[in-house]
Amino acid sequence: MNKAAVASGTAWTSLATLVAKLVFPLVGLYVTRTLGPDINGQFALLTLLVGLADVIRDGGLTQTYLVEKAPTEADERQYNAAALLTGLVPALLILDATRWAPAFFGAPFLSYALPFTALAVACQTLTTMPNARLLRAGRFRESAILNLSVGAGSLFLCVLLVRMGAGVNALLTQLVTGPVVGAIALRLLVPSYGYAFARGPIVARLRRSGILIVTNLVNNVFIMSDVFVIQRALGGP
């Protein structure tokens, strides 16, 4: 990758980060203020679950793939399988929580919100390796535009539904729309290679990325727990 490509990639990545970290949260403040503390408190649990699932889904697999020397097609399929496994496990656990979480948290809306949250996590799983391949190929512009478009589109839809009085379902729609649209778009942009479920190679790749997964998970547990406690406090009991 030449200097021009590096400079262009840095610029696009910086732009995407700026918009995602500054502009999107400002719009999110409007949504939070409009919906009020009760609804945002209800949604806090889903935010926590998605955050933790995201750490497990791609805690270190992308980094491991990026340092892989000239991966073969067989390697690509094994990485796909590893990404699928690390993503589907938390998705299935979230889906299983539908049996007990609504009563445990005293939140009936979780009975239908958790299956949609599991769907969002599962769709995110399908974006792990395509995103990594875009980065490996130096296609930073496409990656940035895609992420910005998906994020802006799902946020716009959320704001529209909030104004229509959809309440917590507006937030749930945003949670699901982004991963679903992103998975479809990446499927069209990046070759998939299929899956190869060979136990030895998959375990070896997961071990290489394992330390990053554990480190990120511990860090995010503290961060997401703080966010959850604050949101629940604002939302009341």
C-alpha positions as CSV (number, residue, x, y, z in Angstrom):
1,M,0.0,0.0,0.0
2,N,1.5,3.3,-1.1
3,K,1.6,6.6,0.8
4,A,-1.4,8.0,-1.1
5,A,-3.5,5.0,-0.2
6,V,-2.5,5.2,3.4
7,A,-3.3,8.9,3.5
8,S,-6.7,8.4,1.9
9,G,-7.5,5.5,4.2
10,T,-6.6,7.6,7.2
11,A,-8.8,10.4,6.1
12,W,-11.8,8.3,5.4
13,T,-11.4,6.4,8.7
14,S,-11.0,9.7,10.6
15,L,-14.2,11.1,8.9
16,A,-16.2,8.0,9.7
17,T,-15.0,8.0,13.3
18,L,-15.7,11.7,13.7
19,V,-19.3,11.4,12.4
20,A,-19.9,8.2,14.4
21,K,-18.5,9.6,17.7
22,L,-19.8,13.2,17.4
23,V,-22.7,13.7,15.0
24,F,-24.6,10.5,15.7
25,P,-24.5,10.9,19.5
26,L,-25.8,14.5,19.1
27,V,-28.8,13.1,17.2
28,G,-29.0,10.4,19.8
29,L,-29.4,13.1,22.5
30,Y,-32.5,14.3,20.8
31,V,-33.9,10.7,20.7
32,T,-33.0,10.2,24.4
33,R,-34.6,13.5,25.5
34,T,-37.8,12.9,23.5
35,L,-38.3,9.3,24.7
36,G,-37.6,10.1,28.3
37,P,-35.8,8.2,31.0
38,D,-38.3,5.4,31.4
39,I,-38.0,4.1,27.9
40,N,-34.3,4.6,27.7
41,G,-34.0,2.7,31.0
42,Q,-35.8,-0.2,29.5
43,F,-33.6,-0.2,26.5
44,A,-30.4,-0.2,28.6
45,L,-30.3,-4.0,29.0
46,L,-30.4,-4.5,25.2
47,T,-27.5,-2.0,24.8
48,L,-25.5,-3.9,27.4
49,L,-26.1,-7.3,25.8
50,V,-25.2,-6.1,22.3
51,G,-22.1,-4.4,23.6
52,L,-20.9,-7.6,25.3
53,A,-21.8,-9.8,22.3
54,D,-19.9,-7.5,20.0
55,V,-16.7,-7.9,22.0
56,I,-17.0,-11.7,21.8
57,R,-18.0,-11.6,18.1
58,D,-14.9,-9.7,17.1
59,G,-12.7,-9.3,20.1
60,G,-9.5,-10.2,18.1
61,L,-10.4,-12.2,15.0
62,T,-10.1,-9.2,12.7
63,Q,-6.7,-8.3,14.0
64,T,-5.6,-11.9,13.7
65,Y,-6.8,-12.1,10.1
66,L,-5.1,-8.8,9.2
67,V,-1.6,-10.1,10.2
68,E,-2.2,-13.4,8.5
69,K,0.4,-13.9,5.7
70,A,-1.3,-14.5,2.3
71,P,-4.4,-16.4,3.5
72,T,-5.5,-19.2,1.1
73,E,-9.1,-19.8,0.2
74,A,-9.2,-22.6,2.8
75,D,-7.9,-20.1,5.4
76,E,-10.7,-17.7,4.4
77,R,-13.4,-20.4,4.9
78,Q,-11.9,-21.3,8.3
79,Y,-11.9,-17.7,9.4
80,N,-15.6,-17.5,8.3
81,A,-16.4,-20.5,10.4
82,A,-14.6,-19.1,13.5
83,A,-16.4,-15.7,13.1
84,L,-19.8,-17.5,12.7
85,L,-19.2,-19.6,15.9
86,T,-18.1,-16.6,18.0
87,G,-21.1,-14.6,16.9
88,L,-23.8,-17.2,17.0
89,V,-23.0,-18.3,20.6
90,P,-24.0,-15.0,22.2
91,A,-26.9,-14.6,19.8
92,L,-28.3,-18.0,20.9
93,L,-27.7,-17.1,24.6
94,I,-29.7,-13.9,24.1
95,L,-32.5,-15.8,22.4
96,D,-32.6,-18.3,25.2
97,A,-32.9,-15.4,27.8
98,T,-36.4,-14.8,26.4
99,R,-37.6,-17.6,28.6
100,W,-36.6,-16.0,31.9
101,A,-35.4,-12.4,31.4
102,P,-38.9,-10.6,31.1
103,A,-40.0,-11.9,34.5
104,F,-36.5,-11.5,36.1
105,F,-36.2,-7.8,35.1
106,G,-39.9,-7.0,35.3
107,A,-39.9,-5.9,31.7
108,P,-42.5,-7.6,29.5
109,F,-41.2,-5.9,26.3
110,L,-38.1,-8.2,26.5
111,S,-40.3,-11.1,25.4
112,Y,-40.3,-9.7,21.9
113,A,-37.2,-7.4,22.1
114,L,-34.7,-10.2,22.9
115,P,-35.4,-12.2,19.8
116,F,-34.9,-9.1,17.6
117,T,-31.7,-8.4,19.6
118,A,-30.5,-11.9,18.9
119,L,-31.2,-11.3,15.2
120,A,-29.1,-8.1,15.3
121,V,-26.2,-9.9,16.8
122,A,-26.5,-12.8,14.3
123,C,-26.4,-10.3,11.4
124,Q,-23.4,-8.6,12.9
125,T,-21.7,-11.9,12.9
126,L,-22.0,-12.0,9.1
127,T,-20.2,-8.7,8.8
128,T,-17.1,-9.6,10.8
129,M,-15.0,-11.2,8.0
130,P,-16.3,-9.0,5.1
131,N,-15.3,-5.9,7.1
132,A,-11.9,-7.4,7.8
133,R,-11.4,-8.2,4.1
134,L,-12.2,-4.6,3.1
135,L,-9.6,-3.4,5.6
136,R,-7.0,-5.9,4.4
137,A,-7.6,-4.8,0.8
138,G,-7.2,-1.2,1.7
139,R,-10.8,-0.4,0.7
140,F,-11.1,2.2,3.5
141,R,-13.3,4.5,1.5
142,E,-15.9,1.8,0.8
143,S,-15.8,0.7,4.4
144,A,-16.3,4.2,5.7
145,I,-19.1,5.1,3.3
146,L,-20.9,1.9,4.0
147,N,-20.7,2.3,7.8
148,L,-21.7,5.9,7.6
149,S,-24.6,5.2,5.3
150,V,-25.9,2.3,7.4
151,G,-25.5,4.2,10.6
152,A,-27.2,7.4,9.3
153,G,-30.0,5.4,7.7
154,S,-30.9,3.5,10.8
155,L,-30.6,6.6,13.0
156,F,-32.9,8.6,10.6
157,L,-35.5,5.8,10.7
158,C,-35.3,5.8,14.5
159,V,-35.9,9.6,14.7
160,L,-38.8,9.2,12.2
161,L,-40.4,6.5,14.4
162,V,-39.8,8.5,17.5
163,R,-41.7,11.4,16.0
164,M,-44.5,9.0,15.1
165,G,-44.7,7.9,18.7
166,A,-43.2,4.4,18.4
167,G,-41.5,4.6,21.8
168,V,-39.0,1.9,22.6
169,N,-39.8,0.1,19.3
170,A,-38.0,3.0,17.6
171,L,-34.8,2.1,19.4
172,L,-35.3,-1.6,18.7
173,T,-35.8,-0.9,15.0
174,Q,-32.6,1.1,14.9
175,L,-30.8,-1.8,16.7
176,V,-31.9,-4.3,14.1
177,T,-31.9,-2.3,10.9
178,G,-28.2,-1.4,10.9
179,P,-26.9,-5.0,11.2
180,V,-29.4,-6.4,8.7
181,V,-28.7,-3.8,6.0
182,G,-24.9,-3.9,6.7
183,A,-24.8,-7.7,6.3
184,I,-26.7,-7.6,3.0
185,A,-24.5,-4.7,1.7
186,L,-21.3,-6.5,2.6
187,R,-22.5,-9.7,1.1
188,L,-22.8,-7.8,-2.2
189,L,-19.4,-6.0,-1.9
190,V,-17.1,-8.8,-0.6
191,P,-16.7,-12.4,-1.6
192,S,-17.8,-14.8,1.1
193,Y,-15.7,-18.0,0.2
194,G,-18.1,-20.2,2.2
195,Y,-17.3,-22.0,5.5
196,A,-15.0,-24.8,6.6
197,F,-15.6,-26.3,10.0
198,A,-12.3,-28.0,10.7
199,R,-11.9,-28.1,14.5
200,G,-8.1,-27.8,14.6
201,P,-7.6,-24.7,12.4
202,I,-10.6,-22.9,14.0
203,V,-9.4,-23.6,17.5
204,A,-5.9,-22.4,16.5
205,R,-7.2,-19.1,15.2
206,L,-9.5,-18.5,18.2
207,R,-6.5,-19.1,20.5
208,R,-4.5,-16.5,18.6
209,S,-7.2,-14.0,19.1
210,G,-8.3,-15.2,22.5
211,I,-6.1,-12.8,24.6
212,L,-7.6,-9.8,22.7
213,I,-11.1,-11.1,23.3
214,V,-10.5,-11.5,27.0
215,T,-8.9,-8.1,27.4
216,N,-11.6,-6.3,25.4
217,L,-14.3,-8.2,27.2
218,V,-13.1,-7.3,30.7
219,N,-12.7,-3.7,29.7
220,N,-16.1,-3.5,28.1
221,V,-17.8,-5.2,31.0
222,F,-16.7,-2.3,33.2
223,I,-17.7,0.3,30.6
224,M,-21.0,-1.2,29.7
225,S,-21.9,-1.9,33.3
226,D,-21.4,1.8,34.1
227,V,-23.6,2.8,31.2
228,F,-26.2,0.2,32.2
229,V,-26.3,1.4,35.8
230,I,-26.6,5.1,34.8
231,Q,-29.4,4.3,32.3
232,R,-31.3,2.2,34.7
233,A,-30.9,4.9,37.4
234,L,-32.3,7.5,35.0
235,G,-35.1,5.2,34.0
236,G,-36.1,4.4,37.5
237,P,-36.8,0.9,38.9
